[in-house]
């Protein structure tokens, strides 16, 4: 069995999608549709930057989605590959839903652009923070967060792989957690250069604003199950998609468990579709026997073609 996995924020770079769009009409049409849906030249931003604009959350999210869907269409047409399961890391779940047929590409683009704005606006700049904690088990990290909170918010945001967890919350609480984690034996504990504290309770207002946007979006039948961030379990019920996307904004990304679940279900091959190689690396740490590959440009596409 094969799973397609789609990257989230942090995978963006100028030039993403450019080679595929220049080579394959099906990829070029994706960027043309993106430009039309958003009313500005997203393709130029993806291909040429500037990087500081690409890093703005409201631009990053549709840019990664467009680059991922362009790569997906090339994989479908050129390789004839189809997944048994799909999953995405945070934002990547929207790419997975497009792949599964649950969301129209244009709807997904417009939604994630607003999602990015809502997440950015939920917490004033400088009030929130995120940090990567390496080498602490879940129970120890939970204790660290409870002690560090001191009436503020700090909690696990991304369970990426065994011993690699990202925390998020109020900046002061995250800083306290970093120091506590180091004192309790973490291999590394370091702040991350992010613009907001994603996937924690501070994002609840963003989720409620997103709910209003999703009310106006149609969700189609899911052709393949989507392993969701919130439940780390496959969902093929279109009626549940919106509630899971709302919850996802403030709930932790359970990537470690999601990959474990897919391997339990028989997935032996994971293909990361879209910019970057982060998820393929995480999958290798979680499911050491799994085969991993990715498609983001011509070289990686040719490698997958063999």
C-alpha positions in Angstrom: 0.0 0.0 0.0 1.1 3.6 -0.7 0.4 6.8 1.1 0.8 10.3 -0.2 1.9 12.8 2.4 1.9 16.5 2.0 4.1 19.1 3.7 3.0 22.0 5.8 4.4 25.4 6.7 8.2 25.6 6.9 8.7 23.8 3.5 8.5 27.0 1.4 11.4 28.3 -0.8 11.6 30.5 -3.8 11.6 28.4 -7.0 9.2 25.8 -5.7 7.0 24.3 -8.4 8.8 26.3 -11.1 10.5 23.4 -13.0 7.4 21.3 -13.0 5.2 24.2 -14.2 7.7 25.0 -17.0 7.8 21.3 -18.1 4.3 20.0 -17.6 1.1 21.7 -18.7 -0.9 20.0 -16.0 1.3 21.7 -13.3 1.2 25.0 -15.2 -2.6 24.9 -15.1 -2.6 24.5 -11.3 -0.7 27.8 -10.9 -2.9 29.5 -13.4 -5.9 28.4 -11.5 -4.3 29.6 -8.3 -3.7 33.0 -9.7 -7.3 33.2 -10.8 -8.7 32.0 -7.5 -6.7 34.4 -5.4 -6.6 37.4 -7.7 -2.8 37.9 -7.6 0.2 36.3 -9.1 0.9 33.5 -6.6 2.9 31.7 -9.3 5.4 34.5 -9.5 5.7 34.5 -5.7 6.4 30.8 -5.6 8.9 30.8 -8.5 10.8 34.1 -7.7 10.0 35.1 -4.2 11.0 37.5 -2.6 11.6 35.1 0.3 10.4 37.7 2.9 7.0 37.8 1.2 6.9 34.1 0.8 7.4 33.7 4.6 4.3 35.7 5.4 1.7 33.2 6.7 -1.1 34.4 4.4 1.2 33.8 1.4 3.0 30.7 2.7 -0.1 28.6 3.1 -1.6 29.0 -0.4 1.9 28.9 -1.9 2.7 25.5 -0.4 -0.7 24.2 -1.3 -0.4 25.2 -4.9 3.1 23.8 -5.2 2.0 20.5 -3.6 -1.1 20.2 -5.9 1.0 21.0 -9.0 3.4 18.1 -8.0 0.4 15.9 -7.3 -1.1 16.4 -10.7 2.2 15.6 -12.3 2.5 12.4 -10.3 -1.0 11.4 -11.3 -0.5 12.1 -15.0 3.1 11.1 -15.5 3.5 8.2 -13.1 -0.1 7.0 -12.8 0.3 6.7 -9.1 -2.7 6.7 -6.8 -2.7 6.5 -3.0 -4.4 4.1 -0.6 -4.3 6.8 2.1 -3.4 10.5 2.3 -2.1 12.6 5.1 -0.7 16.1 5.5 1.2 17.9 8.3 -1.0 20.8 9.5 -1.6 22.9 6.3 -0.7 19.8 4.3 -4.0 18.2 5.3 -5.7 20.6 2.9 -3.5 19.3 0.1 -4.5 15.8 1.1 -8.2 16.7 1.0 -7.7 18.1 -2.5 -6.0 14.8 -3.5 -8.9 12.8 -2.0 -11.5 14.9 -3.8 -13.0 16.4 -0.6 -12.0 20.0 -1.4 -12.0 21.8 -4.7 -8.5 23.3 -5.3 -9.8 26.9 -5.6 -11.8 26.5 -2.3 -8.8 25.1 -0.5 -6.6 28.0 -1.7 -9.0 30.7 -0.6 -9.6 28.9 2.7 -5.9 28.5 3.6 -5.1 32.1 2.8 -7.7 33.1 5.3 -6.6 30.4 7.7 -3.1 31.9 7.6 -4.5 35.4 8.4 -6.6 34.2 11.2 -3.7 32.3 12.8 -1.4 35.3 12.5 -4.0 37.6 13.9 -5.0 35.4 16.9 -2.0 36.4 18.9 -0.1 39.7 18.7 3.4 39.4 17.4 5.8 38.7 20.3 3.2 37.4 22.7 3.5 33.8 21.5 6.3 31.4 20.7 7.2 27.9 19.7 10.2 25.7 20.5 11.6 22.3 19.5 12.3 19.9 22.3 14.4 16.9 21.4 15.1 13.8 23.5 12.3 13.9 26.2 9.6 11.3 26.3 5.9 12.4 26.2 5.3 12.0 29.9 8.3 14.1 30.9 7.4 16.8 28.4 3.9 16.9 29.6 5.2 17.5 33.1 7.5 20.2 31.9 4.7 22.0 30.1 2.4 21.8 33.2 5.1 23.2 35.4 6.2 25.9 33.0 2.6 27.2 32.3 2.2 29.1 35.6 -1.2 30.3 34.6 -0.2 30.8 30.9 -0.5 28.5 27.9 2.3 26.1 26.8 1.6 22.6 25.4 2.8 20.2 22.7 1.9 21.4 19.2 3.6 18.9 16.9 4.4 15.3 17.8 6.7 14.9 14.8 8.7 11.7 15.5 9.9 9.8 18.6 11.8 12.3 20.8 11.0 15.3 18.5 8.2 17.5 19.8 7.4 21.1 19.2 5.7 23.1 21.9 3.7 26.4 21.6 2.1 29.0 23.8 2.8 32.3 25.5 6.4 33.4 24.9 7.3 33.5 28.6 5.9 30.1 29.3 7.7 28.6 26.3 10.9 30.1 27.5 10.3 28.6 31.0 9.6 25.2 29.3 12.9 25.4 27.4 14.9 25.9 30.6 13.0 23.1 32.4 13.4 20.7 29.5 17.2 21.3 29.4 17.3 20.8 33.2 15.5 17.5 32.8 17.8 16.1 30.2 16.5 17.2 26.8 19.2 16.8 24.1 18.2 20.1 22.6 15.6 22.7 23.5 15.5 25.7 21.2 13.1 28.5 20.1 11.8 28.4 16.5 11.6 31.4 14.2 7.9 31.4 13.7 5.4 34.2 13.5 2.7 32.8 15.8 2.2 29.9 18.4 0.4 27.4 16.1 -1.6 24.4 17.3 -2.2 25.4 20.9 -5.1 26.9 22.9 -4.2 30.4 21.8 -5.4 29.5 18.3 -9.0 28.7 19.4 -10.2 32.1 18.1 -8.6 31.5 14.7 -10.4 28.1 14.6 -13.8 29.8 15.2 -13.1 32.3 12.4 -12.2 29.5 10.1 -15.4 27.7 11.0 -17.3 30.7 9.4 -15.3 30.4 6.2 -15.8 26.6 6.0 -19.5 27.1 6.3 -19.5 28.4 2.8 -17.3 25.6 1.4 -18.6 22.4 -0.2 -17.0 19.1 0.8 -17.2 16.3 -1.7 -17.0 12.5 -1.2 -13.6 11.3 -0.1 -12.2 8.9 -2.7 -9.5 7.7 -0.2 -9.2 8.0 3.6 -7.5 11.0 5.0 -5.5 10.3 8.1 -6.2 13.4 10.2 -3.9 15.4 12.4 -6.4 15.6 15.2 -7.3 12.0 15.5 -4.3 10.2 13.9 -6.9 8.0 12.3 -8.4 7.6 8.8 -11.5 9.6 8.0 -13.6 9.0 4.9 -16.8 10.8 6.2 -17.2 14.0 4.3 -19.5 15.3 7.0 -16.7 15.3 9.6 -14.1 17.2 7.5 -15.0 20.7 8.6 -15.1 20.0 12.3 -11.7 18.3 12.1 -10.2 21.2 10.2 -11.5 23.6 12.8 -10.2 21.5 15.7 -6.9 21.1 13.9 -6.0 24.8 14.3 -5.6 24.6 18.0 -5.0 20.8 18.5 -1.6 19.2 18.3 -0.4 17.6 15.1 -0.1 13.9 15.8 2.2 13.1 13.0 4.1 10.3 14.8 0.9 8.5 15.5 -0.5 9.1 12.1 2.4 7.4 10.4 2.3 4.6 12.9 -1.4 4.1 12.1 -0.8 4.0 8.3 1.9 1.4 8.8 -0.5 -0.7 10.9 -3.0 -0.4 8.1 -0.5 -1.9 5.7 1.2 1.2 4.2 4.8 0.3 3.2 5.5 3.2 0.8 5.3 6.9 1.6 5.6 9.5 -1.1 6.0 13.1 0.0 4.4 15.4 -2.6 5.3 19.1 -2.5 8.2 21.3 -1.5 10.9 19.9 0.9 11.9 16.6 2.3 10.9 17.0 6.0 8.1 14.5 6.1 10.1 11.8 4.3 12.8 12.2 7.0 10.2 12.0 9.8 8.6 8.9 8.3 12.0 7.2 8.2 12.5 7.8 11.9 9.0 6.6 12.8 8.7 3.6 10.4 12.2 2.5 9.7 11.2 -0.3 7.3 9.1 1.9 5.2 10.1 3.1 1.7 10.2 6.9 1.3 10.5 9.1 -1.7 9.3 12.6 -2.8 8.4 14.7 -5.7 9.1 18.5 -5.7 11.0 19.0 -8.9 12.3 17.3 -12.1 15.1 15.5 -10.4 13.0 13.9 -7.7 10.3 13.1 -10.3 12.9 11.3 -12.5 14.2 9.5 -9.5 10.8 8.2 -8.7 10.2 7.1 -12.3 13.4 5.0 -11.9 
